[in-house]
Amino acid sequence: MLTNNPFATLTDFLPTFAMQAYLVLMALAVIAGTLFDIAHKGSARYFFENWRKSKRKSRQPIGGGELVSIAVKTAVVDVLASGEFCSLRRRLAHLLTMYGFVIYVVTTAIMVFSYPTPATPAPAILPQLWWLGGLMVLAGGYWFWFFIRVDVAAEGHSPFRVVRADLFILSLLASVTLGLVWAFVQARGGAGAGVLFWLYLIATTVLFGSVPWSKFAHMFFKPAAAFEKRVSKANGTRSNLPAPADKPERLGTLVKHARHY
C-alpha cells in the first residue's frame, strides 16, 4: 500500500490527462486567487507604501550586502523555521503542517505527471513520501485545531465552533484526510473508493478555489511582511506595531484593541 502510486489506477475510469489538467487548474486557481486577494485587500500597495516610508525615514543606510543578509535571515528564520511563533507547540504544529503539505503536493504532482499509469510505476520512495507528507499535515493540523487554537485553548470555546477564518485549515484537513482514506480503501480493494475519490476532489477544489476567502494567500504575504519588518529595524525606522505597554494608558489601549479582535 505504501509503495503503490494511488493515482495510477485512475486511468481505469479517467483519461490520463484528466488529473494532470485538474492539477494545472488548481495551480491557476491559487495564482488567480492570490492576485485577486492582493488587489482586493491592497496588500501589495500597503507593503510598498511601508517600504517607501521606511526608506524616507531611514536613520542608517543599508548596503546591498546587509540587505542580502536580511533576506537570507528572513528566509531561514521566519519562513523555514517559522520564527514568528513564540509558542513552541504552535511552531511545531505549523512546521509539521507546512512541510507535510509541501511534500504532499510535490509528490502528488510528480506521480500524476511523471508516472500517470500502471505501465509507468513510480519509485517506491514517492508514494512513501506522499503518505509521510499527508500524515504530517494531519498531525500538525489536528493538533492545532483541537488543542492550540486561541479560542479553544484560551477562551474555552468548543473545538467544533467554526468561523470564516477556519476555511483554510478545515479544507486542508478535509482534502488530505479524504485523500489518505481514499488511497487506503483503494489499495485494500474496498467498496466506496470511487465515492471517496470524488469527495477528495471536492474538498481539494474548495481548498485551492477558496484562496480569496481563506488564509491560503497569507503564506505568500508573510515572508514579505517579515522582510520589511527586519529592514525597518535595521535602518532605525519605527515599526508600525503598537508601542510597548510600559504605561497604564498604553496597556488600556492594547486591552481595548485585544477585546475588539
C-alpha positions as CSV (number, residue, x, y, z in Angstrom):
1,M,0.0,0.0,0.0
2,L,2.7,2.5,1.0
3,T,4.7,1.8,-2.2
4,N,1.9,2.0,-4.7
5,N,1.1,5.2,-6.7
6,P,-2.6,5.8,-5.8
7,F,-3.2,8.0,-8.8
8,A,-2.0,5.4,-11.4
9,T,-5.3,3.4,-11.1
10,L,-7.4,6.4,-12.0
11,T,-6.8,5.5,-15.7
12,D,-9.4,2.8,-15.2
13,F,-12.2,5.4,-15.4
14,L,-10.4,8.7,-16.3
15,P,-8.3,9.7,-19.3
16,T,-4.6,10.0,-18.4
17,F,-4.6,13.8,-18.9
18,A,-7.7,14.4,-16.7
19,M,-5.9,14.5,-13.4
20,Q,-3.0,16.4,-14.9
21,A,-5.4,19.1,-16.2
22,Y,-7.0,19.2,-12.8
23,L,-3.7,20.0,-11.1
24,V,-3.0,22.7,-13.6
25,L,-6.4,24.3,-13.0
26,M,-5.8,24.2,-9.2
27,A,-2.4,25.9,-9.6
28,L,-4.0,28.6,-11.8
29,A,-6.8,28.9,-9.1
30,V,-4.2,29.6,-6.5
31,I,-2.4,32.2,-8.7
32,A,-5.6,33.9,-9.7
33,G,-7.0,33.8,-6.1
34,T,-3.8,35.3,-4.7
35,L,-3.7,38.1,-7.2
36,F,-7.4,38.9,-6.5
37,D,-6.7,38.9,-2.8
38,I,-3.8,41.3,-3.3
39,A,-5.9,43.6,-5.4
40,H,-9.0,43.4,-3.2
41,K,-7.2,44.0,0.1
42,G,-4.4,46.3,-1.2
43,S,-1.7,44.1,0.4
44,A,0.9,44.9,-2.2
45,R,0.2,48.7,-2.1
46,Y,0.3,48.6,1.7
47,F,3.7,46.8,1.6
48,F,5.3,49.1,-0.9
49,E,4.0,52.2,0.9
50,N,5.5,51.0,4.1
51,W,8.7,50.2,2.2
52,R,8.9,53.8,0.8
53,K,8.2,55.3,4.2
54,S,10.9,53.2,5.7
55,K,13.4,54.3,3.1
56,R,12.5,58.0,3.6
57,K,12.8,57.8,7.4
58,S,15.9,55.7,7.4
59,R,18.4,56.8,10.0
60,Q,21.2,54.4,8.9
61,P,21.6,53.4,5.2
62,I,21.6,49.6,4.4
63,G,24.1,48.3,1.9
64,G,23.5,45.6,-0.6
65,G,25.3,43.0,1.4
66,E,23.3,43.8,4.5
67,L,20.1,43.6,2.5
68,V,21.0,40.2,1.2
69,S,21.9,39.1,4.8
70,I,18.5,40.3,6.0
71,A,16.8,38.4,3.1
72,V,18.6,35.2,4.0
73,K,17.8,35.6,7.7
74,T,14.2,36.2,6.8
75,A,14.1,33.1,4.7
76,V,15.8,30.9,7.2
77,V,14.3,32.2,10.5
78,D,10.8,33.5,9.5
79,V,10.0,31.2,6.6
80,L,11.8,27.9,7.0
81,A,11.8,27.8,10.8
82,S,8.6,29.8,11.5
83,G,10.4,32.0,13.9
84,E,7.5,34.4,14.3
85,F,5.7,31.9,16.6
86,C,6.7,32.4,20.2
87,S,4.9,29.3,21.4
88,L,6.9,26.1,20.8
89,R,3.8,24.0,20.4
90,R,2.3,26.3,17.7
91,R,5.6,26.4,15.9
92,L,5.9,22.7,15.8
93,A,2.3,22.2,14.6
94,H,2.9,24.9,11.9
95,L,6.2,23.3,10.7
96,L,4.6,19.8,10.6
97,T,1.7,21.1,8.6
98,M,3.8,23.3,6.3
99,Y,6.5,20.8,5.4
100,G,4.0,18.0,5.2
101,F,1.9,20.0,2.8
102,V,4.9,20.8,0.6
103,I,6.0,17.1,0.5
104,Y,2.4,16.0,-0.2
105,V,1.8,18.5,-3.0
106,V,5.2,17.9,-4.7
107,T,4.9,14.1,-4.6
108,T,1.3,14.3,-5.9
109,A,2.4,16.4,-8.9
110,I,5.4,14.1,-9.7
111,M,3.3,11.0,-9.5
112,V,0.5,12.4,-11.6
113,F,2.7,14.0,-14.3
114,S,5.6,11.5,-14.5
115,Y,4.0,8.2,-13.5
116,P,0.3,8.5,-14.5
117,T,-0.4,4.8,-15.4
118,P,0.3,1.3,-14.0
119,A,2.6,0.9,-17.0
120,T,4.9,3.6,-15.6
121,P,5.4,2.5,-12.0
122,A,6.7,5.2,-9.6
123,P,9.7,4.6,-7.5
124,A,8.6,3.3,-4.1
125,I,10.0,6.4,-2.3
126,L,7.4,8.7,-3.9
127,P,4.3,7.1,-2.5
128,Q,6.1,6.7,0.8
129,L,6.8,10.4,0.9
130,W,3.2,11.1,-0.2
131,W,1.9,9.2,2.8
132,L,4.5,10.8,5.1
133,G,3.6,14.3,3.9
134,G,-0.1,13.6,4.4
135,L,0.3,12.2,7.9
136,M,2.5,15.2,8.8
137,V,-0.3,17.6,7.7
138,L,-2.9,15.6,9.7
139,A,-0.7,15.5,12.8
140,G,0.1,19.3,12.7
141,G,-3.4,20.3,11.5
142,Y,-5.5,18.3,14.0
143,W,-3.1,19.2,16.9
144,F,-3.6,22.9,16.0
145,W,-7.4,22.5,15.6
146,F,-8.2,20.7,18.8
147,F,-5.5,21.9,21.2
148,I,-3.7,25.1,20.1
149,R,-6.3,27.5,18.6
150,V,-6.7,30.6,20.8
151,D,-10.4,30.4,21.0
152,V,-10.2,26.7,22.2
153,A,-7.0,26.8,24.3
154,A,-7.5,30.2,25.9
155,E,-11.2,31.2,25.6
156,G,-12.7,27.7,26.2
157,H,-14.9,27.6,23.0
158,S,-15.8,24.2,21.6
159,P,-13.3,22.9,19.1
160,F,-16.2,22.3,16.7
161,R,-17.0,26.1,16.6
162,V,-16.3,27.2,13.0
163,V,-15.8,30.8,11.7
164,R,-14.8,32.0,8.3
165,A,-11.1,32.2,9.2
166,D,-11.1,28.4,9.7
167,L,-11.9,27.8,6.0
168,F,-8.2,27.1,5.0
169,I,-7.3,24.7,7.8
170,L,-10.6,22.8,7.6
171,S,-10.5,22.4,3.8
172,L,-6.9,21.4,4.1
173,L,-7.6,18.7,6.7
174,A,-10.7,17.5,4.7
175,S,-8.7,17.2,1.5
176,V,-5.7,15.4,3.0
177,T,-7.8,13.2,5.2
178,L,-10.1,12.1,2.3
179,G,-7.0,11.6,0.1
180,L,-5.3,9.2,2.5
181,V,-8.6,7.4,3.3
182,W,-9.3,7.0,-0.4
183,A,-5.8,5.7,-1.1
184,F,-6.1,3.2,1.8
185,V,-9.5,1.9,0.8
186,Q,-8.4,1.7,-2.9
187,A,-5.3,-0.3,-2.0
188,R,-7.4,-2.7,0.0
189,G,-9.9,-3.1,-2.8
190,G,-12.7,-1.9,-0.5
191,A,-16.1,-0.7,-1.7
192,G,-16.6,3.0,-1.8
193,A,-13.2,4.0,-3.1
194,G,-14.9,5.8,-6.1
195,V,-17.1,7.9,-3.8
196,L,-14.2,8.8,-1.6
197,F,-12.2,9.9,-4.6
198,W,-14.9,12.3,-5.7
199,L,-15.2,13.6,-2.2
200,Y,-11.5,14.1,-2.1
201,L,-11.6,16.1,-5.4
202,I,-14.4,18.3,-4.0
203,A,-12.5,19.1,-0.8
204,T,-9.4,19.8,-2.8
205,T,-11.2,22.1,-5.1
206,V,-12.6,24.0,-2.1
207,L,-9.0,24.3,-0.7
208,F,-7.5,25.7,-3.8
209,G,-10.5,27.5,-5.1
210,S,-11.3,29.5,-1.9
211,V,-8.0,31.4,-1.8
212,P,-9.6,34.8,-1.9
213,W,-11.7,34.0,1.1
214,S,-9.3,31.9,3.2
215,K,-5.9,32.4,4.7
216,F,-4.2,30.5,1.9
217,A,-2.7,33.6,0.4
218,H,-1.2,34.6,3.7
219,M,1.7,32.2,3.1
220,F,2.8,34.5,0.3
221,F,2.4,37.7,2.2
222,K,4.1,36.7,5.5
223,P,7.7,36.5,4.1
224,A,7.4,40.0,2.5
225,A,6.0,41.4,5.8
226,A,8.7,39.7,7.8
227,F,11.4,41.1,5.5
228,E,10.0,44.6,5.7
229,K,9.9,44.4,9.4
230,R,13.6,43.3,9.6
231,V,14.7,46.1,7.2
232,S,12.8,48.7,9.2
233,K,14.5,47.5,12.4
234,A,17.9,47.6,10.7
235,N,17.6,51.1,9.3
236,G,16.3,52.5,12.5
237,T,12.8,53.5,11.5
238,R,9.9,53.0,13.8
239,S,7.7,49.9,13.3
240,N,4.0,50.3,12.8
241,L,3.4,47.8,15.6
242,P,1.8,49.0,18.9
243,A,4.2,50.7,21.3
244,P,5.3,48.6,24.4
245,A,2.8,48.5,27.2
246,D,5.1,50.2,29.7
247,K,2.5,52.8,30.7
248,P,-1.0,52.3,32.1
249,E,-2.7,54.3,29.3
250,R,-0.9,52.2,26.7
251,L,-1.9,49.0,28.4
252,G,-5.5,50.1,28.4
253,T,-5.3,50.8,24.7
254,L,-3.9,47.4,24.0
255,V,-6.5,45.7,26.0
256,K,-9.2,47.6,24.2
257,H,-7.9,46.5,20.8
258,A,-7.4,42.9,22.0
259,R,-11.1,42.8,23.0
260,H,-12.1,44.2,19.6
261,Y,-10.3,41.5,17.8
